[in-house]
């Protein structure tokens, strides 16, 4: 395509799933407002009524739905509810931002290669079940690796195991505590998540088996 003639893709319609503070969710909303991300957040789904993410969503008038075991004890009803909400919002892309629950395989299939997760380490190291929050950074420091980082990956039916979209390296310092490392990594998460989502918004991602290829941006070269 000739420079200057690119057609802008329609904005991604993102549903964000978050269970906690929601700093990544906030960073995504900020990126949209700053014009760095061609997307709209159509809504937030949380399993935790006390999530900070909900307070932020409400402050931005972003629709919120709480779907959890307490409200939907029946697993299939729980998952049907989520699917129904996603359809209602005309979602075409899903962002997991600290969502502490496995996504049902039916949803993974329906949104194949269109669900992203962010993990605060360099996968496949320090990932998998039980590796969340400070546990990740404790394990990294205890092991003694000199570098950790961030991984954005496509979600499949295993914990932290889908194809890797982007990674960023963050040094582990001698005097790091799990908390200080977490903070340094979180800053990087806020940058890299937007970058990864924008690649999808620009249709520059191809997935082949486990490998994710990013098409170069000719306009910038
Ligand atoms: C982040 O560290 C992310 O990598 C992990 O969960 C944490 C969520 O943090 N998946 P926040 O709620 O976005 O602040």
Boltz pocket constraint, residues with backbone or C-beta under 6 A from the ligand:
constraints:
  - pocket:
      binder: B
      contacts: [[A, 18], [A, 20], [A, 21], [A, 22], [A, 23], [A, 24], [A, 25], [A, 96], [A, 97], [A, 98], [A, 99], [A, 118], [A, 119], [A, 120], [A, 133], [A, 186], [A, 189]]
      max_distance: 6.0
